[in-house]
Amino acid sequence: SGGESQRVAEFFAENGSLSINGGEPSVGREAIAADAAGFMTAFPDMVVSFDALIVTEIGSEFHWTLTGTNTGPGGGGKRVRISGYELWRIGPD
């Protein structure tokens, strides 16, 4: 998941940030890659599907559905299906 999580982080600006579920933002590509790696480790068969893209006044909402099995370290082996969205604010870089 290390290489794949780095690829996720490359979509962010060098000083971009990611906040998950209203938590403290992870700032910079290294921190964002670590967050992505956590999900990839917990759900090694994770698939994120595109549901919708909605443009709003404050950014674009990327609506998605995540499916996978929690078989990572400490996981219970349960299958999950989670829907949510990301609010994208796109800067010049």
VEXVEX-698718 format. One line per 4 residues: number of its first residue (from 1); their letters; for each residue x, y, z of N, C-alpha, C. Coordinates in nm, 2 decimals. Layout:
<lozas>
NUM> A> X/Y/Z/X/Y/Z/X/Y/Z | ...;
</lozas>
This chain:
<lozas>
1> SGGE> 0.08/-0.12/0.00/0.00/0.00/0.00/0.09/0.13/0.00 | 0.21/0.11/0.03/0.30/0.23/0.03/0.31/0.31/-0.10 | 0.33/0.24/-0.21/0.34/0.30/-0.34/0.21/0.35/-0.38 | 0.10/0.28/-0.36/-0.03/0.33/-0.40/-0.07/0.45/-0.31;
5> SQRV> -0.04/0.45/-0.19/-0.08/0.57/-0.10/0.00/0.69/-0.15 | 0.12/0.67/-0.19/0.20/0.79/-0.25/0.13/0.84/-0.37 | 0.08/0.75/-0.45/0.01/0.80/-0.58/-0.11/0.88/-0.54 | -0.19/0.84/-0.44/-0.30/0.92/-0.39/-0.26/1.06/-0.35;
9> AEFF> -0.15/1.06/-0.27/-0.10/1.19/-0.22/-0.05/1.28/-0.33 | -0.01/1.23/-0.44/0.04/1.31/-0.56/-0.07/1.40/-0.62 | -0.20/1.36/-0.59/-0.31/1.44/-0.64/-0.33/1.57/-0.56 | -0.26/1.58/-0.45/-0.27/1.70/-0.36/-0.15/1.79/-0.39;
13> AENG> -0.17/1.92/-0.36/-0.07/2.02/-0.37/0.04/1.98/-0.26 | 0.16/2.03/-0.28/0.27/2.00/-0.18/0.22/2.03/-0.04 | 0.15/2.14/-0.02/0.11/2.18/0.12/-0.05/2.15/0.13 | -0.10/2.07/0.05/-0.24/2.04/0.05/-0.28/1.97/0.19;
17> SLSI> -0.41/1.96/0.21/-0.45/1.90/0.34/-0.57/1.80/0.31 | -0.58/1.71/0.41/-0.69/1.61/0.41/-0.74/1.60/0.55 | -0.87/1.62/0.56/-0.94/1.60/0.70/-1.04/1.49/0.68 | -1.03/1.38/0.77/-1.12/1.27/0.76/-1.22/1.28/0.87;
21> NGGE> -1.34/1.27/0.84/-1.45/1.28/0.94/-1.44/1.39/1.03 | -1.40/1.51/0.98/-1.40/1.63/1.07/-1.28/1.63/1.16 | -1.18/1.54/1.14/-1.07/1.53/1.23/-0.96/1.64/1.20 | -0.86/1.64/1.27/-0.75/1.74/1.24/-0.69/1.71/1.10;
25> PSVG> -0.67/1.81/1.03/-0.62/1.79/0.89/-0.47/1.73/0.89 | -0.45/1.65/0.80/-0.32/1.60/0.77/-0.27/1.69/0.66 | -0.15/1.76/0.68/-0.10/1.86/0.59/0.02/1.81/0.52 | 0.03/1.82/0.39/0.14/1.78/0.31/0.13/1.63/0.26;
29> REAI> 0.20/1.61/0.15/0.18/1.48/0.09/0.22/1.36/0.17 | 0.32/1.37/0.25/0.36/1.26/0.34/0.25/1.22/0.44 | 0.19/1.32/0.50/0.08/1.29/0.60/-0.04/1.24/0.53 | -0.07/1.29/0.41/-0.18/1.24/0.33/-0.16/1.10/0.29;
33> AADA> -0.04/1.07/0.25/-0.01/0.93/0.21/-0.02/0.83/0.33 | 0.01/0.88/0.45/0.00/0.79/0.57/-0.15/0.77/0.60 | -0.23/0.87/0.58/-0.38/0.84/0.60/-0.43/0.74/0.50 | -0.39/0.76/0.37/-0.44/0.67/0.27/-0.39/0.53/0.29;
37> AGFM> -0.26/0.51/0.34/-0.21/0.38/0.37/-0.28/0.31/0.48 | -0.33/0.39/0.58/-0.41/0.33/0.69/-0.53/0.27/0.63 | -0.60/0.33/0.54/-0.72/0.27/0.49/-0.69/0.15/0.40 | -0.58/0.16/0.32/-0.54/0.05/0.24/-0.49/-0.07/0.32;
41> TAFP> -0.44/-0.05/0.43/-0.39/-0.16/0.52/-0.51/-0.22/0.59 | -0.61/-0.14/0.64/-0.72/-0.19/0.70/-0.82/-0.27/0.61 | -0.83/-0.22/0.48/-0.91/-0.28/0.38/-0.83/-0.32/0.26 | -0.76/-0.42/0.26/-0.67/-0.45/0.15/-0.74/-0.48/0.02;
45> DMVV> -0.87/-0.51/0.02/-0.95/-0.54/-0.10/-1.04/-0.42/-0.13 | -1.01/-0.30/-0.07/-1.09/-0.18/-0.09/-1.11/-0.14/-0.23 | -1.24/-0.11/-0.26/-1.27/-0.05/-0.39/-1.35/0.08/-0.36 | -1.32/0.19/-0.42/-1.39/0.31/-0.41/-1.46/0.34/-0.54;
49> SFDA> -1.59/0.35/-0.54/-1.66/0.37/-0.66/-1.72/0.51/-0.67 | -1.72/0.57/-0.79/-1.77/0.70/-0.81/-1.92/0.70/-0.81 | -1.98/0.79/-0.73/-2.13/0.80/-0.73/-2.18/0.93/-0.80 | -2.12/1.04/-0.77/-2.16/1.17/-0.83/-2.06/1.27/-0.81;
53> LIVT> -2.06/1.38/-0.89/-1.98/1.50/-0.87/-2.07/1.62/-0.87 | -2.07/1.69/-0.76/-2.17/1.80/-0.75/-2.08/1.93/-0.72 | -2.10/2.03/-0.81/-2.02/2.15/-0.79/-2.11/2.25/-0.70 | -2.04/2.30/-0.60/-2.11/2.39/-0.51/-2.03/2.52/-0.50;
57> EIGS> -2.08/2.62/-0.43/-2.01/2.75/-0.42/-1.88/2.73/-0.34 | -1.86/2.63/-0.26/-1.74/2.62/-0.18/-1.64/2.52/-0.23 | -1.68/2.44/-0.33/-1.59/2.34/-0.39/-1.67/2.23/-0.46 | -1.61/2.13/-0.50/-1.67/2.02/-0.57/-1.69/1.90/-0.48;
61> EFHW> -1.81/1.84/-0.47/-1.83/1.73/-0.38/-1.81/1.60/-0.47 | -1.72/1.52/-0.43/-1.70/1.39/-0.50/-1.76/1.28/-0.41 | -1.88/1.24/-0.45/-1.95/1.13/-0.38/-1.91/1.00/-0.42 | -1.89/0.91/-0.32/-1.82/0.78/-0.34/-1.89/0.67/-0.25;
65> TLTG> -1.86/0.55/-0.29/-1.90/0.43/-0.20/-1.77/0.35/-0.19 | -1.73/0.32/-0.07/-1.62/0.23/-0.04/-1.67/0.09/0.00 | -1.62/-0.01/-0.06/-1.65/-0.15/-0.02/-1.52/-0.22/0.01 | -1.52/-0.31/0.10/-1.40/-0.38/0.14/-1.42/-0.47/0.26;
69> TNTG> -1.32/-0.55/0.29/-1.32/-0.63/0.41/-1.21/-0.59/0.50 | -1.25/-0.57/0.63/-1.16/-0.52/0.73/-1.07/-0.64/0.78 | -0.97/-0.68/0.70/-0.88/-0.79/0.73/-0.74/-0.74/0.76 | -0.72/-0.61/0.78/-0.59/-0.56/0.82/-0.56/-0.59/0.96;
73> PGGG> -0.45/-0.54/1.01/-0.41/-0.57/1.15/-0.52/-0.52/1.25 | -0.56/-0.62/1.33/-0.67/-0.59/1.43/-0.81/-0.59/1.37 | -0.82/-0.61/1.24/-0.95/-0.62/1.18/-1.03/-0.74/1.22 | -1.16/-0.73/1.21/-1.25/-0.84/1.25/-1.30/-0.92/1.13;
77> GKRV> -1.25/-0.89/1.01/-1.29/-0.97/0.89/-1.42/-0.94/0.84 | -1.48/-0.83/0.89/-1.62/-0.79/0.84/-1.61/-0.71/0.71 | -1.71/-0.74/0.63/-1.73/-0.67/0.50/-1.80/-0.54/0.53 | -1.76/-0.43/0.47/-1.82/-0.30/0.49/-1.86/-0.24/0.35;
81> RISG> -1.96/-0.15/0.36/-2.00/-0.07/0.25/-2.03/0.07/0.31 | -1.95/0.17/0.28/-1.96/0.30/0.34/-1.98/0.40/0.22 | -2.07/0.49/0.23/-2.09/0.59/0.14/-2.06/0.73/0.20 | -2.00/0.82/0.12/-1.97/0.95/0.17/-1.93/1.04/0.06;
85> YELW> -1.87/1.15/0.10/-1.82/1.24/-0.01/-1.70/1.32/0.04 | -1.62/1.37/-0.05/-1.51/1.45/-0.02/-1.54/1.59/-0.08 | -1.50/1.69/-0.01/-1.52/1.83/-0.06/-1.38/1.87/-0.11 | -1.38/1.89/-0.24/-1.25/1.93/-0.31/-1.25/2.08/-0.33;
89> RIGP> -1.14/2.14/-0.28/-1.11/2.28/-0.31/-0.99/2.28/-0.39 | -0.99/2.32/-0.51/-0.88/2.31/-0.61/-0.82/2.45/-0.62 | -0.69/2.45/-0.59/-0.61/2.57/-0.60/-0.53/2.57/-0.73 | -0.45/2.67/-0.75/-0.37/2.69/-0.87/-0.27/2.58/-0.89;
93> D> -0.22/2.52/-0.78/-0.12/2.41/-0.79/-0.17/2.27/-0.76;
</lozas>
